[in-house]
Amino acid sequence: MASPPPMIFAPRRRLAARARLRRFQRAPGAARYLLDDMVEDVIERLAFLRHEPARALVIGDWTGGLACDMAARGVAADRADPLPGEGEWAIDEERPLPGGPWDLIACLGTLDTVNDLPGALIHLRAALAPGGLMIASFLGAGSAPALRAAMAAADDERPSPRMHPMVDVRAGGQLLQRCGFDDPVIDSRSLAASFGTLDRLVADLRAQAAQNLLARHGPAPGKAGLARARDAFAAQASSDGRVTERFEILTLSGWRRKPLD
């Protein structure tokens, strides 16, 4: 019997982060650029591939933008989320997906915080119809270097786990092959955003459920540590007084060419 995957992420913290996201997104001008970029990218990929699904499943798009685009194209699009909102149903990516098969599954911004990523990918593949396509986008390795530097300064000589491990392009390719996807494609792109303060960056991440969700996370940095972090962040500013932060968005895509087992 296979041993369970290690508990890297806390499921309760993950759901709490998505609940916080939904509250913060009610505010005018709430940050949503990470997901907006992922949605736009999926739409562009589908146009390039000329894949015309009859049924699609969209996971993690709390904006509803991708499902609306699909509906306008005549696609029957189901919506799901680890913490469902209106018009969505609950999903656990680490378990078999009910309701399939689908011709397209787009999973946006959630797979980087599952404890069993290979298992989640296997379940996504199993939920595809023959000829179906999966596209999964999430934050990848190399994201938020300015924040990482600031947090290292906060902890000084006693580093704490402030940010979770992330998948890189090479590991993503190995995962797709391991999980049985045909014609796998893996790529990473950078998205830049500028911030006047560390607090603004942290607020943006919280509004997008992109904060630390580790099961064993470090203690709060305290006033002195937070002051060091703010100073270290400000020291990275360019001449305009703002810090450019970069986010690496990793996209995994693969087909299920063979009939269902």
C-alpha positions in Angstrom: 0.0 0.0 0.0 1.4 3.4 -1.0 2.2 5.8 1.8 0.3 9.1 1.9 2.0 12.2 0.5 3.7 14.4 3.0 1.6 17.2 4.6 3.3 20.2 3.1 0.2 22.5 3.0 -2.5 22.9 5.6 -5.9 22.2 4.0 -7.6 24.5 6.5 -5.3 27.4 5.8 -5.8 26.8 2.1 -9.6 27.1 2.4 -9.2 30.1 4.8 -7.1 31.8 2.2 -9.7 31.4 -0.5 -12.4 32.6 1.9 -10.3 35.7 2.6 -9.8 36.1 -1.2 -13.5 36.2 -1.8 -14.0 38.8 1.0 -11.2 41.0 -0.3 -12.4 40.8 -3.9 -15.6 42.6 -3.0 -13.5 45.8 -2.5 -13.2 48.1 -5.5 -9.9 47.8 -7.3 -8.9 44.5 -5.5 -5.8 42.9 -7.0 -6.5 40.1 -9.4 -3.8 40.4 -12.0 -2.4 36.9 -11.4 -5.7 35.1 -12.3 -6.5 37.6 -15.1 -3.2 36.7 -16.7 -3.9 33.0 -16.5 -7.4 33.4 -17.9 -6.1 35.5 -20.8 -3.4 32.9 -21.5 -5.8 30.0 -21.6 -8.0 31.8 -24.1 -5.0 32.6 -26.3 -3.8 29.0 -26.2 -7.2 27.6 -27.2 -7.4 30.0 -30.1 -3.9 28.9 -31.3 -4.6 25.2 -30.8 -8.1 25.5 -32.4 -9.4 23.1 -29.8 -13.2 23.4 -29.7 -14.5 21.6 -26.6 -18.1 20.8 -26.2 -17.8 20.5 -22.4 -15.3 22.2 -20.2 -14.4 22.3 -16.5 -12.9 25.5 -15.1 -11.3 25.1 -11.6 -10.2 28.0 -9.5 -11.4 31.0 -11.6 -13.4 32.9 -9.0 -13.9 35.7 -11.5 -16.0 33.6 -13.8 -14.2 35.2 -16.8 -13.0 32.0 -18.5 -16.4 30.2 -18.1 -18.2 33.3 -19.6 -15.8 33.3 -22.6 -16.5 29.6 -23.0 -20.2 30.1 -22.9 -20.0 32.8 -25.5 -18.4 30.2 -27.8 -21.2 27.7 -27.2 -19.2 25.6 -24.7 -21.0 24.1 -21.7 -18.7 25.1 -18.9 -18.8 23.8 -15.4 -17.1 25.8 -12.6 -15.5 24.4 -9.5 -13.3 25.6 -6.7 -11.8 24.3 -3.5 -14.1 26.8 -1.7 -17.0 27.2 -4.0 -18.9 30.5 -4.6 -22.1 31.1 -6.4 -22.4 29.0 -9.5 -19.5 26.7 -8.5 -19.3 23.3 -7.0 -16.7 22.1 -4.4 -13.7 20.2 -5.6 -10.8 18.4 -4.0 -8.1 18.2 -6.7 -6.5 15.2 -4.9 -9.6 13.0 -5.3 -11.4 11.7 -8.5 -13.4 14.4 -10.2 -17.2 13.6 -10.5 -19.3 14.8 -13.4 -16.9 14.1 -16.3 -15.6 13.4 -18.8 -14.7 16.9 -20.1 -13.1 17.9 -23.4 -11.2 20.6 -21.6 -10.1 21.1 -18.0 -8.5 24.4 -17.1 -7.1 24.5 -13.5 -6.0 28.0 -12.5 -4.0 29.0 -9.5 -4.7 26.0 -7.2 -2.3 23.1 -8.0 0.7 24.8 -6.4 -0.8 24.2 -2.9 -1.9 20.6 -3.1 0.0 18.0 -1.1 -0.2 15.3 -3.8 0.5 17.1 -7.1 1.1 13.9 -9.1 -2.1 12.4 -7.8 -4.1 15.6 -8.7 -2.7 15.5 -12.2 -3.7 11.8 -12.6 -7.2 12.6 -11.5 -7.4 15.5 -14.0 -6.3 13.3 -16.8 -8.8 10.6 -15.8 -11.6 13.2 -16.0 -10.7 14.1 -19.6 -12.7 12.6 -22.6 -10.6 11.0 -25.3 -9.0 13.8 -27.2 -9.4 16.1 -24.2 -6.9 18.8 -23.1 -5.8 19.9 -19.7 -4.3 23.3 -19.0 -3.0 24.0 -15.5 -1.4 27.4 -14.5 0.0 28.4 -11.2 2.9 30.3 -9.6 6.2 28.5 -10.2 9.7 28.5 -9.0 11.5 31.9 -9.0 8.4 33.9 -8.0 8.6 36.9 -5.7 12.3 37.3 -5.3 11.9 40.7 -3.7 9.6 39.3 -1.1 11.9 36.4 -0.4 14.8 38.8 0.1 12.8 40.9 2.5 11.7 37.9 4.5 15.2 36.6 4.7 16.2 40.0 6.3 13.3 39.7 8.7 14.5 36.4 10.1 18.1 37.5 10.1 20.3 34.5 11.2 17.3 32.3 12.1 15.4 31.7 8.9 11.8 30.5 9.1 9.7 28.8 6.4 7.9 31.9 4.9 7.2 30.8 1.4 6.4 27.3 0.1 8.4 25.3 -2.4 7.4 25.8 -6.0 7.6 23.7 -9.2 10.0 24.6 -12.0 9.8 23.9 -15.7 11.9 20.7 -15.6 9.9 19.2 -12.7 6.6 20.1 -14.5 7.6 18.2 -17.6 8.6 15.2 -15.6 5.3 15.3 -13.8 3.2 15.4 -17.0 5.1 12.4 -18.4 4.8 10.5 -15.2 1.1 11.1 -15.0 0.5 9.8 -18.6 -0.3 13.0 -20.5 0.3 12.9 -24.3 2.2 15.7 -26.1 3.0 17.5 -22.9 4.0 21.2 -23.1 5.5 23.1 -20.2 6.5 26.8 -20.1 7.0 29.6 -17.8 6.4 33.4 -18.2 7.1 36.4 -16.0 4.6 38.8 -14.8 5.9 42.0 -13.2 4.2 44.4 -10.8 5.6 47.4 -8.9 5.0 48.3 -5.3 5.7 51.3 -3.2 5.8 49.3 0.1 6.2 45.8 1.3 2.7 46.0 3.0 1.1 46.7 -0.4 2.7 43.6 -1.9 1.6 41.5 1.0 -1.9 42.9 0.7 -2.0 42.0 -3.0 -0.9 38.5 -2.3 -3.5 38.0 0.4 -6.2 39.3 -1.9 -5.2 36.6 -4.4 -4.8 33.7 -2.0 -1.1 33.7 -2.8 0.3 33.8 0.7 2.1 31.2 2.9 -0.1 28.1 3.3 2.5 25.8 4.8 1.4 23.3 7.4 4.6 24.1 9.4 5.0 27.8 8.9 7.3 30.1 10.9 6.3 32.4 13.7 5.3 36.0 13.1 8.5 38.1 12.5 7.7 40.5 15.3 8.1 44.3 15.2 11.9 44.2 14.8 11.7 41.6 12.1 9.0 43.4 10.2 11.0 46.6 10.4 14.0 44.8 8.9 11.8 43.3 6.1 10.4 46.7 5.2 13.9 48.3 5.1 15.2 45.4 3.0 12.3 45.7 0.6 12.7 49.5 0.3 16.4 49.0 -0.4 15.5 47.2 -3.6 13.6 50.2 -5.0 14.6 51.8 -8.3 14.9 55.6 -8.8 11.2 56.1 -8.7 11.0 54.6 -5.2 9.1 51.5 -6.3 10.1 47.9 -6.2 9.4 45.6 -9.2 8.3 42.2 -8.1 8.2 39.3 -10.5 5.9 36.3 -10.6 6.7 33.2 -12.7 3.6 31.6 -14.0 4.1 28.0 -14.8 1.7 26.4 -17.3 1.4 22.6 -17.8 -0.7 21.3 -20.7 -1.3 17.8 -22.0 -3.8 15.7 -23.9 -5.5 12.4 -23.3 -5.3 10.8 -26.8 -6.2 7.3 -25.7 -9.8 6.2 -24.8 -10.7 6.0 -21.2 -9.4 3.0 -19.3 
